[in-house]
């Protein structure tokens, strides 16, 4: 949660900031200052949410093309981004114990957020498939058709 004296992006909920590009809640410094002066920060989207709402596709999992933030040590990854290998390493132990798996899929970036072969990682555990950001899809999009399409994609790509 963002403290009361701070302002969150109304899209993703990350604390708005203009210091660390590529981090959650980042906005260009000029845009941040303009919105702050006009007292519009509470109605503002961070750069990532603004780009997503305009139809740009942004991957959540980067296929090994991580850029280290300036000053980061070798092997240190950027905040909010992980490699598929690292994510698989975290998920693999779930195969050995009972768990309900909540598989969140960003509907504006299904290819980047639907983990391939997720069934292999979690074994026989039940998977709850959840599509997020339906509100960012074009007007007139039928939620039932999106749900049907997502279920099909999850079966094909993730083995869900």
Secondary structure, DSSP 4 states (H G I P E B T S, - for coil): ---TTS-B-TTT-PBPBSSSTTSTTB--HHHHHHHHHTT-GGG---HHHHHHHTT----SB-SS---PPTTPPTTPPPTT-B-HHHHHHHHGGGGGS---EEEEEETT-HHHHS-TTHHHHHTT--EEEEEE-GGGSPTT--HHHHHHHHHHHIIIII--
